[in-house]
Amino acid sequence: MIFAQRQKSKGLNSPVIIGGIGGSGTRVLTEILQLFGFFLGKDLNIALDNESFTLLFKHPSWLHQNINNPEIISSRLSLFKKAMTCTQPFTKNELQTLDDITRIMAVNGHNLNNNEGYGEWAYYRKKKIMVESGFREGNYTGWGWKEPNSYLLLDHYPEVFPGFRYIHVIRHGLDMAFSKNQNQLYNWGGGVWGSLAKIGI
């Protein structure tokens, strides 16, 4: 498919990112990347979603309010990069941001449809971020992550990851329409953004 041969990545600024609609088949590509020696994170769920990314970015009202603010988005992407690659220690501001994110997620969860991700889930994710990932550039073909909602930040990746590569997975529309996984519709569907911002979720 895209990776016809094993090649070294171009460095820490060139992650491979997989996104799409939940249930579209992103896990298959993730497994292919793992077979080719890519590091995709230390905190993955059964679908191989990167849960560190979920904790940091799956906040509908926050993203609605800040999607056009490159400075805020880039600072959070830089925090995520540190968590994944262990390149630098977290700053005091980044640790405070992580604390704030965790408290908000613990109360609200990350799926508006079924309130997943609240309570202990959020604090466990924070704990995993704080522990060194174990990534060593020379030990892997490259690095990246898979989280279906990754496509929401496409405009912001060049600032932090100038050499990034993105793979978007698309499945037949009828399959998706009748799928039981409608989380992204509830989280990001039309009309949801504004009403969420008003109530502070």
N, C-alpha and C positions, 0 to 999 in steps of 0.2 A: 504494500500500500504506500503510504507516504514514506515510511522508513524501510527502504529496500536494502539498506546495508547499515552496518554498525558504524557510527561516526561520533567523534567527540563533539561536545557542544562548544559554543564559542565563548563560554565563560559564565560567570555568575550573573551577568546582565542579559543572558539569553535563555530564560526558562522556556519550556514548552508548556502551554496552557491549554487545557481541554474544557470546553463549555458546551452548553446546549440546553434543551429542555429535559427536566428530570424524567428518566425512563426512556430516553431516546437511544441509548446504547453507548453512552460515554464510558461505562465501565470496561467495555471490550477494548477500547483504545488505550485505556489506562493499563490494562493487563499487558498489552503489546509493548508499551513503553517500559514497563517493569522488566519484561523479558529481554529488552535491549539494554538493560542496565541503568535506567533512569531512577533517580531518587525523587519520590513524589510526596515525601513527608513522613513524619513519625506518628501522626495521629489521624488515622483513616477509619471511616466506618465500614460497614459491610459492603456498601456500594463503592468503596474506595474513594469517596469524597474526602477532600482535605478539610478536616473539622476546624483547624486553626483559621483557615480562610472563612469558613462559615461564621465562626465567632466574631471575627473582625469586621465582616462586611455585610452579613445578611440581616440588615436593619432597615426595613422599608422607609420609615420616616427620616432617619438620619441620611440615607442615601438620597432621598428626594431633596432634602434641604442642602446637600453638599455636592451633588453630582457635577455641578458646574464650578466647583471651587478646587482647582488643581492642587493648590497648596495643601489643603486638608486631606484630600484623597491620597496624594503622593506621600504625605507623612505617615499615613496608615499603611500604605503599601511598603514603605521602607521598614516599618516595624515588622511586617509580615516577612519581608526578605531576611531580616536579621534572625527571626525565629526559625526560618527554613535553613539558612546557610551558615549560621553562627559566625558571621564575618566580624561583627562588633558587638560590644555589650549594649544593652538597652540604656537609653538615657533616662533621667528622672522624669521628664515629661512623658516619655513613652510608657514607663511603668504606671504613671498616673492614668494615662489614657487606657491602658489595659485594665486597670482596676475599674474605671468608669464603665467601660464596655461590658465587663463581666457582670457588674451589678445590674445594669439595664437588661442584659440578656437573661439573667437569672429570674427577673420579674416577668418579662414579656415573652420569652421564648423566641424562636426564629421562624416558625410557620404559623401564620395567622389562622389557617384552616384548622389545625389540631394542636396548636400551642406546644410543639416540640421544642426542645432546647432550653427549657427553663430550669431553675433550681440547680441541683448538683451538676447537671450537664455542663453548665457554663463555667463553674469553678474548676471542674476537671479539665476542661479545655484550656483554661488559663494555666493550670499546673503543668500541662504538657508543653505549652509554649515556653514556660520558664526553664524547663529542663533542656539541656543541649540536645540538638536533633541527632547528632552523630554523623551528619553529612561531612564528607571530605571530598573535595573536588576531584582529586586524583583517583578516588575509588569508584567513581561512577561515570557513565557515559555522559550524563548531563543531569539536569534537575528540572523540576516543574511541579505542576499540581493539576488535579482535576476537581472541579466543583462546578456543577451546571450553571450557577449564577455568575460565573466568571465573565461572561459576555457583557455584563452590565458596566464593566470598567474598561472596556476596550480602548476608549479614547485616552485613558490615563496611563496605560502601561508604558508607552514610549518614554515617558519622563523618568521612570525608575528602572525600566528594563528595555533599553534601546534596541537590543537585539532579540527581543522575544519572538516566539512563534506561537501562533494560536490555531487550534483545531476546533472547528464548530461542527457538532454532530446534529444532523437533521434526520428525523424519522417521518414516515408517511403521516400526513395530517390526520387522516381518519383514525390511525392507530393511537395517536396522541389525544384526539378528541374523546375517544372512548376509554382512555386509560384511567385507572383509579388514582394515578398520581397527578393531581391538579394543583399542587402546592404553588407552582410559579404563577398560575393564573390568579390565585387568591393573594399572593404576596405582591405581585407587580402589575396586575391587570389594570386596565383603564378605569379611572375614577377612584382607585384605591389610594393613590399617593396623597392627594389633597386632604381626604377625610382623615387619614392616619396622622398627618402632620398637625391637624387641629386638636386631636386628643392626646398628642405627645407620645404615641407608641413608636 
